[in-house]
Amino acid sequence: MSELLFDQPAGPNPIDRGKVVGIAHDRIDGPRKVSGRAPYAYEHHAEAPNPAYGFMLPAGIGKGRIASIDTRDAEAAPGVLLVMTHLNAPKQGPEKGDFAPQLVGPEIKHYHQAVAFVVAETFEQARDATNLVRVSYAAEPGRFDLAKEKARAYPPSREQVFGDNPDSKAGDFDAGFAAAPVKLDVTYTTPDQSHMMMEPHATIAKWDGDALTVWNANQMVNWAVRDLSGTLMIPKEKIRVVSSFVGGGFGGKLWIQADCVLAALGSRQLGGRPVKVALARPQVMNNTTHRPATIQRVRLGADAQGNILAIGHESWNGNKRGGAVETATGQTRQLYAGKDRMTALRFADMDLPVGNAMRAPGEAVGLLALECAMDELAEKLGMDPVELRIRNDVQYDPEKGPGTPFSSRKFVECLKAGADKFGWSKRKAKPGQMRDGKWLIGYGMSGAIRGNLTMDSAARVSLRPDGTILVETDMTDIGTGSYTIIAQTAAEMMGVQLGQVEVRLADSNFPVSSGSGGSWGGNSSTAGVYAACDALRQQIAQKAGFNVADVVFADNNVRSSGRSVPLAEVAGPQGLSAEGKIKFGDLSQKYAQASFGAHFCEVGVDPDTAEVRVRRMLTVAAAGRILNPKTARNQCLGGMTMGIGAALMEECVVDTRFGYFVNHDLAEYQVPVHADIPDLEVIFVEELDDKSSPMKAKGVGELGICGVGASVANAIYNATGVRIRDYPLTMDKLLPHMA
């Protein structure tokens, strides 16, 4: 495999031509999806014929032990092939990292933990038989309320914050804040939230001797191989994971879950017969991951002119002991200037279902607090909120100093373009001054930042005898348009039309890519395809007798020095193939890297009922080269919708007596529907970031949610004069304060 080290800013390259990349294209996988020919994890009928069906029995307590379990009636039920519990489940690897052993003992660590697994001839038989398993529990008191556990919180380890420090500082925050002429000290709370992807977690598992194949709804194929290997204690080489199409992930499918492991165990127990498992919606909410709740204290100190002198952000978060932290202070470390700075994360041991990455982890909830606090500071200062943010822009990492500049930062451009396009000048600074009939009208805005992450990524690109291109990589498409931007990259690099590129994704037999997560997927995976195409271009040039440095690929030909050769002719009857990998160097240490944006929102609030309606919203984003404006806009629209949900309705309601989420289905967990969402507008600021990747792109998907909820909250305040700091901003919280 050819390796391309990216450790210097990208110079001019074939992507810059912009013949295919940077142009709006329909999704090449769209026809398969709308016609029902795109197989999701539960639908690989031809590859896994005659499957049995598995159904999980989840624990009915939040903490304790299984005192006794009786499976005799379930085993005797019609169609039942297997009933597994901790008493007869095969030995598995340790509970380490992201391994996911199931049914390993009587201890119950969270509500809806698997306590039994039934496999039967039909789904209905398996589900019904779980009701015949008799379980007796010895329940124990649990820690289910973050507010009560806050006093026992402690600094998490670096591993819990993804290798970073839980605390940061620059200057002397306490002294700077104490001396500031204008001070703000506010606390915001955000609730537990669920990913609520359309497709539930699902798997088909099939053994062939000692080799396992799983078709799984998964964002990170290589991680799934790793974690299955550790859990099942078999070599990675014996595992194949396929996730060709994923119906939404949002972080909830970064790792294997109970469905994957139980299906694999069941299939092995049945001699290799395929076993299908799909988690029921309540099991998705309580058995898999969710976003943990936060309590956030923000302190801002400024001079009378609005220059921030001191900025401090503390966040308390709960999870299982050693679990991941919602890094809600991350954006505060880089978004605004201020000499005296401090952030701190504190962690409380909890017995709720496991929390982990969800929809822009960190910034999504951190900006709900920080950007409302900025709005509150602007009011104290008598300043326009947009002007306050512009005044405190900084072109370098404010913690590390001028020696660490941003690779590219067009935050101010986003703010100015958004204010102009939205008509921000029409806003009345004093709340409650605008009406449309009986509706109180308010304008709100917020800044946005999402750290730009990259991951090494590889691909295989083949020139086939007919001159068409085949791309193979284990990158996933979770509804984000990966198929299309990868095809665009290959078409641009190889000088062919988009329709002449076939893309095959998400099979662990393919070269390892970045996978989909953290907004690193689009930029990293296309950079991996770029590297593979670069290697193939060299092969083609050499075979055609050209100097590699002088060749041009265009119109299905390779040209140099006045001579042109069709790609099909160079390919010959056997074709050509090359594997390439992008390896990212230390540019991310030399330069701060992030995508930036601004959100503007208009709401209407009914003064009698406190009903909130979002009337219009604008997002302006600067995220490097936009590889496909159409799919990028779609991602931003999705993020904006999620941001509206986080502001107004999304909440996993915790029963603090028993430790479970009460509203554990789509009937009771409220998410925005079409009637809640007006026409949304997205504008991209022109930008190329040559220090991010050869593609000169940056992450864009999660930027769309970062800060959106705060713009809604700030608009509600502007409409009503009511400031609620406890999300979501539901009618029952607003109404008692309405005049």
BELCOR-V5603 format. One line per field, one symbol per residue. phi: phi as a letter, one per 20 degrees, with the letter a starting at -180 (. if undefined). burial: # if it has 9 or more other ideal C-beta (glycine too) atoms within 8 Angstrom, else .. A space follows every 50 residues. Layout:
phi=???
burial=???
This chain:
phi=.fddedccgfegbgfffmfcfndfcfffeggfffemeefegecefffcfl feddbeeefeceaqbefbbcdffffefgmfdacdcfecfffcfffcldfc fclerefddagmffdbbddbfcfffffffffefecdddfcfcdccfgfeg fefbffffffdlneefdbbbmcfgffffeffccccccdccefcdflffef fbbdcbdcmddddcdcfbecfffffgfffffelcfgfeccdccgccencl nfcfcfcggffffffffffemoggcdccffggfgfeeeebeffcccddcc cbefenefdbbcbdcdbcafgnffdfefegfffcfcfqfdcacbdccdfc dfgfdagbklgnfgeffgegfffffffgfgemdfgffgfffdfbecfffe nffcfffabdffffffffffffnffefefffmedccmefedcdbbbebbb gedccgbcbdcceegenedddcbegdcdnenggffffgfffffemcfgfe ddddcmcffegfdfmdrmmefffffffffgffffffgfgffffendfgfd fcdalmcdcalndccfgffffmfemcbbdccedeedffefcfcaecabdc cdcdcffedmfdcfeabcddcccmfefbgffffgfffffffffffffdbf aefeefedmcefeebffdeecfdgfedefdcccdffacdfdeaffmdbfc gfgfefnggffffffffffdmddddcffeegfefgfdff
burial=.#.#.#...#....#..#.####.#.###...#....#####.#...#.. #########.######..#.#.##..#.##.#####..#..##.....## ###....#.###########..#.######.####.#.....##.#..## ..#..#...##....####.#.#..##..#.#.#.#.########.#.## #######...######################.#....############ ####################.########.#################### ###..###############..############################ ############################..#.#.#########..####. ...########.#######.##.#......##.#....############ ##.############.############.#################.#.# #.######.##.#####.########################.#.#.#.. #.#..#####....####.##...##########..##..########## #######..#.###.################################### ##.##...###.###...#.##...##..######.#.############ ####################.#.#..###.#.###..#.
